Amino acid sequence: MHNPALLSGDIRMLILKIALPSMAAMIASSLCSLLDALLLGRGNASLSAAVSVSYALLTLIQTLGFTLGMGAGSFVSRCLGTGDKPAAYRAASTAFFAAIALSGALCAAGLCFASALAGLLGASGDILAPAAAYARYVLSSGPLMCASLVLSSLLRAQGHTTPNMLAFSAGAAAGIPLQLLLVPRLGIHGAGAAMLAREGVTLLALAVSILRRKQLIRPRLRAVSLRLNTIRDIMRSGLPTLLRQGLTSFSSVMLTRASAVFGEAALAGVGLSTRALSLISAAVIGFGQGFQPVCGAAYGAGRMDRVQRAYRFCTHTLTLSLLAAGAALFFLAGPLMSLFSPGEEVRTIAKSTLRAQSFTLFAQGAVIMMNMLTQAMGLTVHASLVATSRQGFVLIPLLALLPRFLGLTGLILCQSASDLISLALCLLITRGAIRDCACARGGYSDARKASQ
C-alpha cells in the first residue's frame, strides 16, 4: 500500500532519494519568484521595491499551505508506521480542502483592499500603485499555491518526491518563458500573468500525479472531517509551521518598514538579497523534507535508532554544505549583485546583506533541522519554540533595536545576529529530543509522552 523503504534500506540513500527532488522543486519555485524581482527591478528601483513589499504577502499565503500541508504530511507519515489508514485519509482530505477554502477567503478579502494592504506592508509614494497591482496577482494565485503545497506534502510524506520535482519544474518551464516575454512589455501585469500560469500548471501536474497513483493516500471530499480529533492531528505538527511562517510574514513586514526608513535603495537592496537567499533557504528546506517522512515513519514504528541515524546524517551533511555555500556566497556576492541590481547604492546594500548572512548560513541549517526533527516526532511544544525563534521572537526585537542604534549597518546585520542567537536557544530547547535520539532505546516512549 505504501512505500516500504521508509522503514528499511540504507537510510542515507533513502533520504537523498527523497530530498533531491524536493530540493529541485523548492528551488524551481523560488527561482521564479527571484526572476520577478530581477526583471522588474533591473534599472528601476521603484519596481524592485514594489516586489519586495509583496514578499511578506506571499509568505502569508504560503503560511496557509505549509501549515496544513506539513501538518497533514507529518501525520500521514506517522500513520505509515502505525498502519492507521482511515485517520490518514481524514487528515489529508481535511487539510487539502481547508487550504483551498481559507486561501480563497483571504484572496477575496485582499482583492477588495489591495491598496490599503500594500500601504500596511510598507509601500508609499510611487511604490504604492505597482505594489498594490502585484499584490492582487499574488492574492489571486493563493488558492492554486496552497492546494499545490498540500498535495506536494502528501506525496512527499509517502516517499514520492519525483512527482513534486516534475510538477514544480513544469510550472517553472511554463512561467519563466512568460516572464521573459511579458515582463519587459507589460511590467507588473506580465509578471502576474506568468505567476498565475506557473501556479496553475504546477497544481495540475501534482493533481495528475497523485490521482494516477491509486494506492496513495490522497484527498477525498467524503473523507473531510471537522471533528476536533482530526484538526488536532493536523495542527499538532502544523502549529509549528503556522507559528514559523506567521512570524516570518510579520518579520517580513517589519523588515520592509525598517528598510523603507532608509529610502528606496535600501528597500530594493534588502529585498533583492532576501529573494536571492531564498534559493538557499529553499534548498535547505527541501533537504529537510527528505528527512521528515523517514523520521516520521521510523518514529511511528518505534525505531528511534533509525531516527538517530537519519538526524545525524542530515545534520552533518547540511552543516558542511552550508559552510561551503557561505564561502562561495561571500566571494560571489559582488559580481552577482552587479549583474542584477538597479543602481550603485542598491548593489552596495544588497552585496553587504548577502555577505553578512554568508557567515551564518550553517546556523540557519542547524535550526531548520532541529525544527524538522521535533515536528516529525510530533513534539508540538518543542517544535513550536524552535520554529518561532529565528524569524520570530529573536529577529523581531533585533529589527526594532539594531537599526535604531546602528543605522543601516544594524539593518544589514539583523538576520545574521538572529541566526546565531537562535542556534544557541534551539540547542537548549531540543536537547531532550536529541538526547532521546542518541539513547535510541526508550526514547520513543519518553518522547511520545512529551508530545501528549
KOLDOVEX-987617 format. One record per atom (N, C-alpha, C): x, y, z. Coordinates in pm, whole numbers, plus 50000, padded with zeros to 5 digits. Example, Ala and Ser with C-alpha at 12.3 -4.5 7.8 and 13.67 -1.06 7.14 Angstrom:
513194943150780/512304955050780/513204967050780/512854977550708/513674989450714/512905000350787/
END
This chain:
500824987850000/500005000050000/500855012550000/501905012950082/502755024850094/504175021250058/505015030850064/506425028850032/507125021750148/507445008550134/508045001250246/509475005550275/510125012150181/511515016150202/511675026550310/510565033150351/510655042950459/511115036650589/510915023550604/511305016650726/512405006450703/513025006750586/514074996950558/515065002950459/516174996050437/517155000450339/518145010550397/519125014150314/520145023650354/519525037450374/519635042550495/518915054650529/519465066850458/520765067050432/521365078450363/520865079450219/520875068250149/520405068350011/518915071350004/518155066450101/516715069150101/516445084050120/517135090250215/516935104550238/517315112650115/518445109250054/518865116449933/517885114449819/517345102449808/516385099549701/515135108049716/514725110149840/513545118449865/513905133249860/515085136649913/515455150749929/515795157749798/516525151049711/516985157849589/515835162949501/514815154849476/513675160549401/512975171649476/512895170549610/512265181149689/513065194149678/514385192849682/515225204649668/515035211049532/514985202749428/514785208149293/513455215349281/512405209549341/511085215749336/511065229049409/511665229549528/511695241849606/512505252749536/513625248849479/514475258649410/513785264049286/513095255249212/512385259749092/511335270149127/510615267749236/509585277249278/510205290549321/511285289949399/511935302249446/512605309849333/513105302549234/513775308849121/512825317849043/511595313249027/510615321448955/510305334249031/510205333149163/509965345049245/511135354749236/512355349449238/513535357949226/513595364549089/513215357148986/513255362648850/512315374548835/511155373948902/510265385548901/510975397948952/511665396449066/512355407849125/513455413049034/514165403848969/515275408048883/514785415048757/513775409248693/513285415048568/512575428348590/511785429048696/511055441448723/511975452248777/512975447948854/513805457748922/515015462448846/515405455448739/516615459248667/516445473048603/517205482348654/517135496048603/515995504048661/515185498148754/514055505248811/513915501548958/514465509549044/514445506549187/513035506849243/512135514849186/510765515649236/510035502449219/510165496249101/509515483349078/510145472449164/511445473049181/512125463249267/511615464549410/511445476849457/510915479049591/509475474349602/508685476249496/507285472049496/507175456849511/508025449549441/508025434849452/508455430749592/509425437749650/509885434549784/508765436049887/507935446149868/506815448449959/505875436449960/505615430649843/504665419449832/505235406249880/506535405849911/507145393449958/506515388850089/506175398250176/505535394750303/504155388650278/503435393750180/502115388350146/502235374250090/503225372150005/503485358849951/503785348950064/504565353250161/504895344750275/503645341550357/502745351250370/501505349050445/500645338450377/500515339150245/499725329150173/500365315350185/501685314950174/502365302150189/502195296350329/501965305150427/501745300550563/500575290750570/499495294050501/498335285150500/498685271550439/499295271950320/499615259550251/500615251050327/501675257350378/502695249850451/502155244250583/501325252250653/500785247750781/499945235150764/498975235850673/498095224450653/498815212950584/499695216250490/500425205750420/501405198550510/502225206050585/503185199850674/502485192450788/501385198350837/500645191750944/500075178350901/499375178350786/498795165950736/499895156250693/500945161450628/502015152750579/502745145650691/503075152950798/503755146750912/502885136250977/501585139050987/500675129351047/500545116850958/500445119050827/500345107650735/501595098950742/502775105250751/504005097350757/504055088950884/503525094250996/503475086151118/502455074851104/501385077451029/500395067051004/500985055550921/501975058550841/502645047850766/503325038050861/503775043250976/504385034551075/503365027151159/502225033551189/501215027151275/500175019451195/500045022251065/499075014950981/497665020150991/497435032351040/496095037951056/495685045250928/495205037950830/494835043650700/493645053250707/492545049950776/491405059350780/491765073050837/492565073250943/492965086151001/493805094150903/494645087350827/495485094250730/494625100550620/493605093450573/492705099050471/491955111150525/491505110450649/490785121850706/491665134250714/492895132250759/493805143650772/494145149550635/494455140950538/494835145650404/493695153350339/492495148050349/491335154350284/490955167450351/490925167450482/490565179650555/491565190850529/492855187550528/493885197650506/493785203550365/493555195250265/493525199850126/492365209650103/491175205650142/490015214150113/489975226450205/490525225150325/490625236950412/491595247150354/492695242450293/493665251550232/493015259650120/492215252950038/491545260049928/490535270149982/489745266150080/488715275050134/489315287150203/490315284950286/490895296050362/491655305750271/492415300250176/493155309050085/492205316549993/491085310249956/490075317149876/489455328849951/489185326850080/488635337750161/489635349150175/490915345650195/491955355850204/492085363550073/491985356449963/492085362849831/490945372749811/489725368649844/488565377449825/488685390149910/489085388350035/489215399950124/490355409050078/491475403150039/492625411049999/492415418949872/491695413049776/491455419949649/490615432549669/489775432549769/488935444249794/489715455849856/490825452449921/491585462849992/493065462049957/493365459749829/494765457749787/495635469849815/495135481749788/495945493849809/496225496049956/495195494450038/495395496050183/496355485350236/496235473350181/497115462450225/498555465450187/498785470550066/500135474050024/500715485150111/499875494750149/500335505250239/500695499950376/499895490450425/500185484350554/501505476750551/501835470950437/503065463350423/504295472150406/504085485350391/505235494350385/505365502550259/504455500550162/504535508050037/503985522250056/504595531749985/504125545549990/504635552749866/504045564349839/504515572549728/504405565349594/505485566049515/505495560049382/505455544749386/505785538949502/505815524349513/504415518649532/503475526449585/502175521249627/501395514949513/501275521949400/500445516649290/500985503449234/502275502449197/502755489549147/502725478549254/502955482149380/502895472249486/501495466649501/500475475249493/499085470649502/498725461749383/499195465549264/498915457449144/499535443549155/500785442949201/501455430049216/500795421749326/500355428449433/499685421549543/498405414749496/497695420849403/496455414749352/496755401449282/497825400849208/498185388249142/498655377749243/499395382149344/499825372849448/498605366849518/497625375249551/496415370549617/495635361049528/495535364249400/494785355749307/495405341949290/496715341249304/497395328349291/497335320149419/496825326149528/496825319649657/496175305949663/494925304249616/494305290949622/495075280449544/495605284049428/496405274549350/497665270649426/498335280549483/499575278049555/499345269349678/498315272449756/498055264749879/497675250349848/496845248249746/496475234649708/497705226749664/498615233249590/499845226449546/500725222649663/500835231449762/501695228749876/501175216849957/499865215549970/499305204250044/499535191349967/499255191249837/499455179149757/500915174849756/501825184349744/503245180749742/503675175049877/503125180149987/503445174750119/502935160450134/501745157750082/501185144250091/502005134350009/502435138349892/503275129549811/504605126949880/505205137349933/506505136049999/506395127450125/505275128850198/505095121150321/505055106150293/504685102450170/504605088350133/505805083750051/506855092050054/508105088149991/508175090749842/507245098549786/507225101249642/507525116049618/508745119149585/509115133149564/509445136349418/509675126249337/509925128849195/508745136049129/507475132049159/506355139749103/506375154449143/506825157349265/506935171349307/507935178849220/509085172649200/510115178949117/509595181448976/508915171548919/508405173048783/507325183748776/506465184248878/505365193948877/505885208248890/506755210548987/507285224149005/508205228148890/508895218548832/509715221448714/508825224848594/507705217848582/506755221048475/506185235048493/505885238548618/505405252048645/506445262448609/507695259848646/508775269148612/508965269848461/508855258348394/509025258148248/507925266148178/506745266448239/505655274548182/505785289248219/506235291748344/506265305548391/507445313748345/508645307648340/509845315348307/509805321148165/509425313348063/509325319547929/508315331047926/507195329247998/506215340148002/506775352348073/507545350148180/508185361348248/509125368848153/509955361348083/510915367547991/510225374747876/509075369447834/508355375247721/507475387047763/506755385547875/505725395247910/506195406548002/507125403448093/507525413748189/508135426048122/509045424448022/509575436647957/508495444947889/507395438447847/506345445747776/505245450847868/504845442547963/503685445748046/504035448948191/505295447448228/505705450648365/505035441948468/504435448248570/503785441248680/502735431348629/501955435448530/500875426948480/501425414648407/502535416148340/503165404648277/503675394748381/504265400048490/504745391448597/503585384248664/502465391248680/501295385048742/500705374048657/500615376348526/500085366048437/500975353648437/502275355648438/503215344448442/503075336748574/502845344048684/502665337548814/501435328548815/500325333548763/499105325548760/499275313148673/499935314748560/500175303348472/501055292948540/502105297748606/503035288648675/502325280648784/501535287348867/500855280348976/499785270848923/499105274648815/498085265948757/498675253148700/499785254248629/500435242548572/500965233448682/501545239248785/502075231448897/500975223348964/499855229748994/498755222749059/498205211648972/498045214348843/497525204148752/498445191948748/499745194348741/500705183248735/500685175048864/500585181848979/500525174649106/499245166549119/498125172249075/496855165049082/496875152648995/497415153848877/497515142248788/498395131448851/499505135548910/500435125948970/499805118049084/499085124949173/498535118049289/497295109849251/496555114149148/495395106449105/495795093749030/496925094148962/497385082348889/497875071348982/498305074949102/498805065049197/497695061749297/496835052449258/495635049649335/495925043449471/497135038049488/497465032049617/497825042449722/498025054949679/498445065249774/497255071249849/497545076249966/496555084050041/496465097849977/495255101549938/495055114249869/493725120349912/493515133249883/492285139949930/491025133849867/490025132149951/488695127749907/487675136449979/486735141849905/485765151049964/484955144050074/484615131450052/483795124450150/484575120950278/485895122050271/486705119150389/486975131450474/486505143150432/486715155450509/486045154050645/486755157850748/486225156850885/486535169550960/485515175251022/485705187251103/485715183951252/485925171251283/486005167251423/487275172751486/487175175051615/488295180851689/489535171951680/489365158751682/490505149651676/491275151251546/490555152751435/491215154251305/491985167451298/491345178151342/492015191251342/493235190851434/493105184251548/494235183051641/495375175251578/495055164451507/496095156451442/496885164751340/496175173251266/496835181651166/497665192551234/497065199051332/497725210651392/498825206751490/498845194251537/499935190151626/501275191951556/501325188451428/502545190651352/502495203551271/501285208551242/501155220651163/501345233551241/501085233051372/501205245051453/502595251351448/503675243251460/505005249451450/505205256751317/504685250851208/504805257451077/503985270151074/502775269651131/501935281651137/502635292851211/503205289651326/503905299851404/505135305051330/505895295751271/507115299951199/506765308651080/505845303950996/505505311450876/504775324350909/503915323751012/503205335951052/504155346651101/505095342651185/506075352351234/507035356651124/507295347551028/508115351450913/507415362350834/506095360950817/505335371350747/505405384550822/505235383650954/505265395951035/506645402351033/507675393951044/509035399551041/509375405150904/508785399250798/508985404650663/508395418650651/507215420450713/506605433750714/507495443550791/507985439150906/508865447850985/510155451050910/510705440950840/511915443250762/511665453450651/510525452050585/510175461450478/510035475650532/509325476850643/509105490150701/510415496050755/511255487550814/512545492350863/513435496650748/513385489350637/514195492850519/513705505850456/512375507750455/511815519750392/512295532450461/512615531550589/513115543250662/514395548450599/515215539550543/516495543350485/516395546350336/515185546350282/514995550450144/514715539050048/514395542849926/514025533249822/515155523549791/516385528349791/517525519649759/517685508649864/517525512149991/517635502150097/516515491850086/515305496450057/514165487350041/514405477649927/514905482749814/515165474149698/516345464749725/517425469949786/518625461849808/518405450549906/517775453550019/517495443150119/516505433050063/515495437949990/514515428749931/515135419549828/516045424849747/516695416649645/517585405949709/518315409749813/519165399849881/518325389149949/517155393050003/516265383350065/515765373249963/515405377849844/514965368749739/516095359549696/517305365049684/518435356949643/518735346049746/518705349649874/518965339949980/517845329649992/516665332949941/515555323349947/515865310849866/516755311849767/517145299849692/517875290049783/518775295249867/519495286549961/518545281150067/517675289750118/516705285050218/515795274350159/515405276050033/514565266049968/515275252649956/516565253049923/517345240649912/517455233850048/517675241850154/517795236150289/516485229750332/515375236650309/514075231150345/513775218550264/514125218850135/513925206950051/514715195050102/515935197550148/516755186850204/516095181450332/515625190550416/514945186350538/513675178450510/513015181650401/511805174450364/512105159950324/513345157350285/513745143550262/513905135850392/514255143050497/514435137150629/513105134350699/512125143450684/510905142650764/510105129850746/509785125450623/508995113150613/509715100950667/511035100450651/511825089350706/511775089650858/511945101450915/511905103051059/510515100051113/509475105351048/508115103251096/507715088651094/508035081550985/507695067350975/508465059251078/509745062151096/510555054951194/510065057651336/509705070051364/509185073451496/507865066551523/506975066351420/505685059651435/505835044751461/506905038751406/507145024351425/508015021451547/508405031851621/509225029751739/510695027151710/511175030851590/512555028351551/513405040651579/513685043451706/514465055251740/515915054351692/516415042051676/517765040551622/517835045951479/516775043951405/516715048851266/516545064051263/515765069251357/515635083851369/517005090051399/517745083651488/519065088651525/519995089251405/520055078451328/520965078051212/520565088351108/519275089951087/518805099550987/519165113851028/518935117251154/519195130851201/520695133951196/521505124451237/522945126651238/523475128651096/523015120451003/523455121650864/523045135250806/521805139050827/521325151650768/522015163750829/522235163650959/522875175051026/524305176850978/525065166050971/526455166850925/526535171350779/525695165450695/525705168850552/525345183350529/524315187850598/523835201550579/524845211750630/525455209150744/526425218550800/527615220450707/528165209550659/529325210550569/528945217550438/527775214350385/527335220450259/527135235450273/526565239750386/526295254050404/527545261950437/528515255750500/529805262550519/530455265450384/530395255650293/530945257750159/530125268050082/528805267350093/527945276950023/528165291050075/528355292350206/528605305550264/529895311650213/530945303450202/532215308550150/532065313150005/531355305149925/531145308849785/530315321649774/529285322749856/528415334449851/529175347149889/530065346249985/530815358050028/531625363749911/532275355049834/533125359749724/532325363349599/531135357349583/530355359649461/529285370349479/529105375349600/528035384949625/528175397349538/529395402649529/529615414649449/529285412649302/529885402649235/529575400549093/528105397649067/527455389949155/526045386649134/525175399049140/525385407349239/524565419249253/524875429549145/526085429249092/526425438348982/525655434848856/525305422248841/524555417948724/523095422248728/522515422548850/521075423848858/520565436148932/521375442549012/520865453449095/520765466449017/519665473849034/519495486648967/520155497949045/521295502349005/521935513649069/523025509749168/524015518249181/525165515449265/524785513949412/523915522649461/523545522149602/522795509049635/521915504949548/521185492349568/522145480649567/523085480749474/524085469949466/524905468849593/525315480149646/526145480149767/525395474449886/524145478349902/523355473450015/523075458550001/522695454349881/522405440149858/523645431549880/524795436349832/526055428849850/526415427749997/526305438450072/526645438150214/525735428650291/524445428550256/523495419650324/523815405050295/524115402050169/524465388250133/525725383650205/526715392150210/527975388450275/527795386450425/526995394750488/526755393150631/526105379750661/525145375850579/524435363250605/525215351050560/526225352950475/527035341450432/527775335050549/528065342850653/528785337650769/527915328850858/526605330250848/525725323150942/524775313450874/525055309750750/524185300150681/524145286850755/525275282650811/525325269750880/524355269550999/524205280951067/523295281851182/521855280651136/521535286751023/520195285550968/519845270950941/520785263550882/520545249550851/520335241150976/521135243751080/521015236151205/519655238451270/519185250951270/517895254151329/516765247351251/516835247551120/515795241251038/515755226251063/516915219751077/516935205451103/516345202151239/516615210251340/516015208051472/514505209651466/514055219051386/512615220851368/512005208751298/512675203751194/512175192151121/512095179851212/513115178051295/513155166451385/511985166751483/511825177751555/510775178351656/509385178251595/509255184051475/507965184251407/507585170251360/508525162951302/508245149451254/507905140051368/508475142651487/508205134251604/506925138351675/506275148951630/505045153451692/505235160351825/506445165351852/506725172551977/506325187151959/505035189851978/504465202651937/505105214552007/505285213652137/505845224952213/507275227752170/508095217252165/509485219052123/509565224851981/508795218751890/508835223151751/508355237551736/507345241451813/506815255051804/507845265151851/508545262051960/509565271152011/510725272651914/511155261451856/512245261851758/511805269551634/510575266651587/510085272851464/509955287951475/509645292751594/509385307151608/510625315151647/511745308551667/512915315751717/513555324551610/513995318451501/514845325551406/514125337451341/512915335351292/512195346051224/511155352751313/511155349151441/510125354351529/510665361751648/510675355051764/510965362251887/512425366151903/513295362151810/514655367451809/514795378651706/514365376051584/514555385951476/513735398651497/512495397151541/511625408851552/512185419351650/512615415551770/513235425751857/514515431751797/515295423451726/516505428751664/516175439151557/515105436951481/514685446651380/514245459851444/513735458851564/513305471051634/514485478551697/515555471351732/516645477351807/517865481051722/518385471251645/519665473551576/519625485251477/518605486551391/518605498151300/518545511451376/517905511351491/517795523751568/519145528351621/519975518751664/521245522251725/522425521851627/522345513351523/523455511951429/523115516651288/521915521751268/521535526651137/521405515551034/521825518550911/521725508950802/522555496450829/523705498050894/524535486550929/523775477051022/523025482451116/522215474251204/521155466351130/520545472851030/519545465950948/520175454250874/521355456450818/522045445950742/522435434150831/522745436750958/523235426351048/522115418851122/520875423351108/519785417651187/519635402551169/519555397951044/519315383751020/520475375051065/521695379751044/522865372051087/522905370551238/522635381451309/522605380751456/521495371451503/520355371851434/519235363151470/519595348451452/520315345251344/520725331451319/521565325851432/522555333451478/523455328651582/522755327351717/521945337251753/521225336551880/520225325051878/519535323251765/518545312551753/519195298851765/520385297251709/521075284351718/521315280651864/521805290151944/522055287352085/520765283852159/519695291352134/518435288852201/517845275352162/517905272052033/517295259651986/518045247352035/519345248552053/520095237352110/519625234552253/519305244952327/518765243152463/517365237052460/516545241752367/515155237252359/515065222652319/515895218352226/515765204852168/516715194652227/517445198352331/518435188952382/517795175952430/516545176652481/515865164652525/515535155352410/515015161052299/514675152852183/515925146852120/517005154852114/518245149752057/518845138952147/518675140552277/519175130352370/518405117352352/517095118252327/516305106252300/516815098952176/517185106852073/517745100851951/519045093751983/519875100252064/521185094552095/521055081852178/520075081652269/519895069652352/519355058052270/518445061252177/517905051552082/517045040852148/517155038752277/516325028952345/515525036252453/514235034052451/513375040552549/513005054552511/513675060252412/513395073952374/512045075652311/511585065152243/510295066152174/509165068552273/509115060352377/508025061752473/508135074852549/509355078852583/509535091452654/509095103352569/509525103252441/509165114352353/507665114452325/507075102252316/505645101352290/504855107452407/505335104952529/504675110852646/504815125952642/505965130852601/506205145452599/505325152552498/504895145352395/504095151652290/502625152352326/502215145052432/500795144752466/500355157752534/
END
